[in-house]
Amino acid sequence: MDAVAHGETFIVTRNGTPIGELIPLRRNRVVTREHFAGVSANAPVMDAARFRADLDSALDDTFQDPYDS
């Protein structure tokens, strides 16, 4: 566990067959504005009105009192 805490990754095997991977958690990862812009550069353009319509059709936003039977 100390090795994982220091950044090492391990392949977990069962009878010699890989079944998983033990990796350190990423904590306090900061994404710079430049990195975000670069990754987002090829993202499709989103139509806000269509997105809102999709949400409205998928969600029931009526209020239901949890104390009503």
C-alpha positions in Angstrom: 0.0 0.0 0.0 2.9 2.3 0.6 4.1 1.9 -3.0 0.6 2.7 -4.3 0.5 5.8 -2.0 3.7 6.9 -3.6 2.3 6.5 -7.2 3.0 2.9 -8.2 0.4 0.9 -10.1 0.0 -2.9 -9.8 -1.8 -5.5 -11.9 -3.9 -7.8 -9.7 -4.0 -11.4 -11.0 -5.8 -14.7 -10.2 -4.0 -17.8 -11.2 -1.7 -15.7 -13.4 -4.6 -14.0 -15.2 -4.9 -10.2 -14.9 -8.3 -9.3 -13.2 -7.7 -5.8 -12.0 -5.5 -2.9 -11.5 -4.5 -1.2 -8.2 -3.8 2.5 -8.8 -3.3 5.5 -6.6 -6.2 7.9 -6.3 -5.9 11.3 -8.0 -6.3 14.0 -5.5 -6.5 17.7 -5.8 -6.0 17.5 -9.5 -6.0 21.0 -11.0 -6.9 21.5 -14.6 -5.5 24.7 -16.1 -7.6 26.9 -18.3 -5.2 26.2 -21.2 -5.6 22.4 -20.8 -9.4 22.6 -20.6 -9.5 24.8 -23.7 -7.2 22.4 -25.6 -9.3 19.3 -24.6 -12.5 21.2 -25.4 -11.4 22.5 -28.8 -12.8 19.5 -30.7 -15.9 19.1 -28.6 -19.2 19.4 -30.6 -21.2 22.6 -30.3 -24.1 22.2 -28.0 -27.6 23.6 -28.8 -28.8 24.9 -25.4 -32.5 25.0 -26.4 -32.4 21.3 -27.6 -30.5 20.3 -24.5 -33.1 21.9 -22.3 -35.9 20.3 -24.2 -34.3 16.9 -23.8 -34.0 17.5 -20.1 -37.6 18.6 -19.8 -38.8 15.5 -21.7 -36.8 13.2 -19.5 -37.4 14.6 -16.1 -40.6 14.9 -14.0 -40.1 18.3 -12.2 -43.5 18.3 -10.4 -43.2 18.8 -6.7 -44.4 15.8 -4.6 -44.8 16.3 -0.9 -43.1 13.3 0.8 -45.7 13.5 3.6 -48.7 13.1 1.4 -50.0 9.5 1.2 
